[in-house]
């Protein structure tokens, strides 16, 4: 259990830093109204998104050990607490201020994970019937279909929906790692769970990138946390036999709820741009009169059809012509 918990914690650090770079890279890519090759090409040209993806891959490789040796509810809670790492990194590297609510969120994550680790028992089965493997692949196919549909929509509602779908894809990946038949190369390539793992991971990243372009990272992260954490945890308990330590079920349940609650509180730290201290987009520099310092003026909306020039003071202005 110690090895699995250690790898899960290191994976959490990778996920925490990776999400920051991925958010910046996704915002740099052109806005996509649909799933197309151009979006993937734009993401691959962004070093921030590539670095974030590399950290996620490293985190996933480390989490494989944890997923095969620990209960799913413990692994999912630990890895989804990566926002606590993001918050601390933002305070250290970006100069972000940690408010009282943020400190409470970090404390809740630490306390929750401690209780969860104390209350967790042994992992359940690492195998499942063939129907379970096919169900994982079918869930992935449905997730991809819904992603194609929501990719044509805009707004925060579409972002939340895509965030939920991203969490489903990542959750399927975790479940597939748990039950994947690794007894031989041929068994891996003929296992439907292997294709659910690959498509779920790729589809989850695609849905996450599309969601980031349509809404706030806070909304996307919160939605993804729900489906990625609670779904596999419930399946692990009901279908795979994950259990808490005898007499410590209350401890594991309390720790799970507290840790996930702290993650929700910290979800605002996905808003990378707000922590960079960039000047407001609505303000732009203008030449200053002789002897005066630089000034800033608010950017106004472009002239509308029907506006006429007014040159009474030597400056081109527009006057709205009222019908």
Number of C-alpha atoms within 10 A of each C-alpha: 14 10 11 19 20 15 21 28 20 18 26 29 21 25 27 27 21 25 25 25 21 29 23 20 24 23 18 16 20 12 13 17 15 16 17 11 8 13 19 13 11 16 21 16 13 18 14 21 26 17 18 23 21 16 22 22 16 16 23 23 14 20 27 18 18 27 27 21 21 25 28 31 27 27 30 27 28 28 23 23 30 25 30 27 19 25 26 20 18 21 15 11 10 14 13 18 13 15 9 9 12 21 17 15 25 24 16 22 31 19 18 27 25 17 21 29 22 16 23 25 20 14 24 19 16 17 14 14 8 11 9 17 22 16 15 23 23 15 16 29 17 12 23 22 12 15 26 15 13 22 22 12 15 16 12 17 16 21 29 25 21 32 33 27 31 34 32 28 34 26 29 28 27 25 26 27 21 27 21 20 22 13 8 8 9 10 13 15 13 11 19 22 30 23 20 27 24 17 21 31 23 17 25 29 20 22 29 28 27 28 32 25 22 23 19 18 25 19 23 28 29 21 21 26 26 17 20 25 25 20 19 24 24 14 15 21 17 11 13 21 15 22 21 24 15 9 8 17 17 14 19 25 18 17 27 28 18 23 27 26 16 25 25 21 21 27 24 19 26 26 15 20 13 12 16 13 11 8 9 8 8 10 13 12 11 10 10 11 9 7 6 8 8 11 12 12 10 11 11 8 6 7 13 11 8 11 13 14 12 12 10 8 7 7 9 10 13 15 12 12 10 6 4
